[in-house]
Amino acid sequence: MSQQSISVLTLTVVATASVSACRAVGFNGAPIAAQGAKPMGIAMTAATQGTALAVVTHGTAVAESGAAITLGAPLITDDQGRVIPATGSLRLAAGATAVTSSAANGTILEGGDPPEFVLGDALQPASGAGEFIEILLRR
């Protein structure tokens, strides 16, 4: 579909493994290999191990879909670095103790990152895997 990308911040890293264009890249310069993992951003081009790789971290990026995606859907990565709809949600810690705070409303969340890291939102739908769509990256 779209081949548009409006990068607000693109960082260059050294690829530590072969990376496919339009897929999520980790902070270590390797492709994301676990569903819901926290990526650095989306690779602008393909790269081989040891070469420079431009990674879009803020703005919009063209990403490869790994499943059907609806317009506006929150997105996570699959185990191949493609974008898929988020499947999880935040939940209360078991046995959490309520606190008195107008900001907390008695709710306590545990952990620093959610179980699935939402990397962005779909600016275009995808009917299935292998489509290239524009996404709005979150930070």
Secondary structure, DSSP 8 states (H G I E B T S, - for coil): ------EEEEEEEE-SS-B-TTSEE-TTSSB--STT---SEEESS-B-TTSEEEEEEEEEEEEEBSS-B-TT-EEEE-TTS-EEE------B-TT------TTTTT--B-SSS-SS---EEESS-BSSTT-EEEEEE--
